[in-house]
């Protein structure tokens, strides 16, 4: 089945958006502008340990989101990661299609478009490239692009760095809840935790005020660790307003996902966010989803529940959670 790619539509010289991309009036960026003068939290890993624990707790309980600086990933590695991702989307269409996925079979790995369709069949202005990075047992190198040739080496190096940061963040988040550092990682599958790479490519859009790159959603992951290119577009929901996230070179954008919200019994918030698009420029982001293995049972941590704080969420496997989220069935 041939899929119409957004990149091909954009390059075809469109002057008006096809109807399936035009959002309902209340969803359009022109009718739901971001609030002025509010900025998201920025946290540096170079601060004393106790300060970092406190700042992360505050950001994740109030926002579910922060920008992480001084995280020790070399700027040159982030630069190479962006370079190889951009190169993939510049490949001839036929070559990209050789990595195409087939969501109808339940497999999202590979090159794709329209990852989710909402109920009124509006679609998002984005193409993507998605694959597992970790653990090795989940990696299918046939899905990893052979061009540019450096894609594999750069992605494996980035994966190693993100595993270290994931471990550190989960420790800090555990400590913020008054728990031992290893608790959250252990509940999410320990060394079986999976890292999924999703490169989002939002081509120039003829009518960006009517479209969305990604509609408002929370991530079903435990954490999402993202780097964007320098074209702004990400917005997070806070106090009944959209807040625009400015580009900060080499910062890691940290999103709390649904699994951490459930484990923390709501102390940490899974951040509602969306992505806008640009008329003149291509926007890209490299999102890494930190997820538990499918069979992992996730529910509020017993240590956080008592008579005054009853469980706010049901307990289920991540596979069940994922199925319900994809099919818009209440959790």
N, C-alpha and C positions, 0 to 999 in steps of 0.2 A: 504494500500500500504506500503510495507516494504521499509524503507529508509536505505541506507548504511551509517552508522555512521563513521566519521573520526576517532574517538577514537578506534573503533573496528578494522579499517584498520591498524592503527598505532600499536596496540597491536598484530596484526596478524603476525608480523615479516617481514614486507615489506622491500625489499632492493632497489626497484626502485619505483618511483612515477607512479601511473596510469595516463594515458595521459590527462584525464580531469583536472588534477591539475597542469600540466606543462604550465606555462605562456608563452605568446609570447616573443620572444627574448628581445625586448626593455623593457618589464615589469619585467624581472627577476632581483632579487636582485643582482646577479653577474654582471649584466650590468647596474645597476642604483644605484651605491653605494652612501652612505651618505657622505656629505662633512665633512672633518676633522676640529676640532678646533672651531666649532660653538656650542654654548649652548643656550638652550631656556630660556626665562625669568623666574625668580623665585621671587614671591612676598609674603611678610609676612603681615598678618593681624595685626601684633603687632605694625606696624608703625603708625605715626600720620595720621588722616583721609585724609587730603589733599594730602599727599604723596601717599597713597594707591589709591585714585581716579586718580591721575596723572599717576602712574605706570600701573594701569589696562588699562587706556585709551591708553597709548603708546603700551603696549603688544597686546591689542586687535585690534588696528588699523594697527600695523606692522606685527603681527604674527597670530592673531586670537587664541592665545594659551598661557597659562602660567601654571607654577606649583605654587599652593597655599600652604603656610606653616602657622603655628600658627593659624589654623582655628578652634581650640577648639573641634574638634572631638577627643575623647580619642583614643590613639593608641590601647588600649585594645579592643575597639569596632571594629576598622578596622581589628584587628587580628581575632576577632570572626566572622566577616563578611566573611573573606577569608576562615576561617576554615569550616563554614557551606556550603559554595559554593564548596569547594574541596570535602567535604563529599558527596554532591549530585552526583558529577561525579564519585565517587568511588562506588556508589550503583550498585547492579546487573543490567545488561542491561534490563532485563524484567521489573524491578521496574522503571527505568528511562523511558522506553517506555510507561508506564501507564500515563505519563505526556506529551506524544508526541503531537505536534501541527499539524495542517493541513493547510498549507499556501494556498492550492488550494481553500479553503473557505474564504480566506482573513483574517484568524486568525493566528497571529504569536505567540500568548501566549502559553507558554509551552516549552517543550524540542524539539530542532530542529537542522537541518543541512542545509547548503546551503540557507541562508536567501535570497540572491539575486543571480540570474544567469545573467551574462553579455551576450552581444549579440553573442559572439563566443562560448558560452556554457562552458567557463572555470569556475571552481568552487574553492572555498576558503577552506583552510585547517583549518576548525574550526567547532566545535559543540557549541551550545549555549542553554541557559535556560533564557526565557524571560517572564516577567509578570509586570503588573501594581503594583505600590506601593502606589499611591496617585492620587486623593482623594479617600476616602472610597467607594464612589459610583461606582468607576471603578475597585475596587479590587475584584477578583474572587479567594477566598481562596481554591477552589477545584484544582486550578492550582498550588498552593504553595505546595511544597514537604512536606510530613509528616515526612520524615527522612532527616537529623537528626531532632529530636523533637524540638531542639532549633532554627530551621531555622526561624520560624515565629517571635518569640520574638526578635531575633537579627535583622531581616530585618525591623521590625516595628520601633525598636529603631533607626536604621540607617536612615530610612525614616524621622523620626522626626528631626534628626540633619541636614539632607540635605535640608529639607524645610527651616530651619533657614538660612543656607548658601545661598540657592537660593535667598531668599528675600534680603539678604545683598548684594549679587553680582548684582542683578538687580537694586538696589538702586545706587550702586557705578557706574554701567555702565550708568545709566540715568544721574547722576551728571556729568560724563565725557563728555556727549553730551551737557551740559549746561542746562539740564532740571531738573524739580523737581524729587526727588527720587522715587516717586510712579509711574511715567509715564510708564516705560517698563512693570512692573508687571501688571498694569491695562490693557495695550494693549494686553497682552498675556493671558488674562482671569481671572486676579485677583486671588481669592482663588480657582478658578476652574482649575488652572494650574495643569497639570498631570506630575507625575514622573513615568518613566518606567525603570525597572531594566533589564539589559541584561548581564548575566555572559557569557563571551567568554572563551572557553577552546580550546587551540591550542596544540594538542598532539605532541610528538617528531615526526619529519618528516625526512624520509630517505634522501631526497635531498632538503634541505631548500633553496639552491641557485637558485632553479628552481620554487619555489612555493611562494604564498603569503597567509598569514593568513586572511587578509582583503585587498582587492584591493584599490587603491587610490579613495577617496571619501570625500565629505563634509557631515556633519550630517544635516538632515532636521530639527532637534530640534532647540530650542532657545539656550540652553546651553547643554553641556554634561559634567558631573562630574564623573571622573573615578579614580579608584585605581587599580594598577596592582600588580601581584606578582613580585618577584625580578628577573624574566627572561626578559631581555630587548627585544624590538621588535618594539615599536611604533616609527614611523618617521613622521615628519611634513614637508610640502613643504614651502620653504622660498627662495626668490631670485633665482628661477630656480634651486634649489638644494634640495635634501632630507637632513634633519637634524635629527640625532638620538636623542631620548629623553632618558636620563639616568634615572635609578631608583633612586628615592629619598624617603627613608622610610617615610611613613605616610603623604606624600604630596598628595594633591588632584590635579589631572590633569584637568585643565579647558579648554574646547574647546568652542569657539564661533560657533554656528550653523547657518543655513541658515536664520531662522526667525529673529534673531538679526541683521544679515547683512541687510536684507530687511528693518526692522524697522528703522535702523540707516542710511538708504539710502547709504550703502556702506562705511560709516565711520569705522565701525567695520567689520573685515573680517571673513567669515566662513572658518575655516582652512581645507585645503586639507591634508589628512593624510592616512597612510597605516600601515599595521602590518606585520612584518616578523616573521618567526618561527625558532625553534631551532632543531638541530639534536638530541641532548641528553636529553633536558629537556622540560617539559610541561610548556607552558606559559599560564597565565590566566589574565583576567581583568574583573573588575566589573564596567560597564558603566551605569550611570543613565542619561537618556534623560529627559530634562525638556522641555515639549511641551505644546502648547496651546490646549484647547478643539477643536475638529474637526470643529465646526461651527464658530470659531473665525475668523474674517476678518483681514488679515495681509497685510499691505502695508507701504511704507515709511511714517514716521511721518510728518504731515503737518508742524510742527514747524521747520523741517530741510530742507524744500523745499522753494526755491524762484527762481527768474529769473536766478540768477547765478548758482543755484544748483537745476536743474530740477529733477523730480523723475526718478530714474534709474531702478526701478522695478515695475511690475504690482501689483495690489492689488487683493487678492483672499482669499477664505477661506483656512484654514489649510488643510481641507479634500481635496480640489482641488489641493493644492500644493503637498500633499502627493501622490495623485493618479498620478500626472504628474511625480514626481520624481521616483516612483516605476516603471513606464512604460516608462521611458526615453523619455518623451515628453517635448519639450522646455517649460520653465515657461513663 
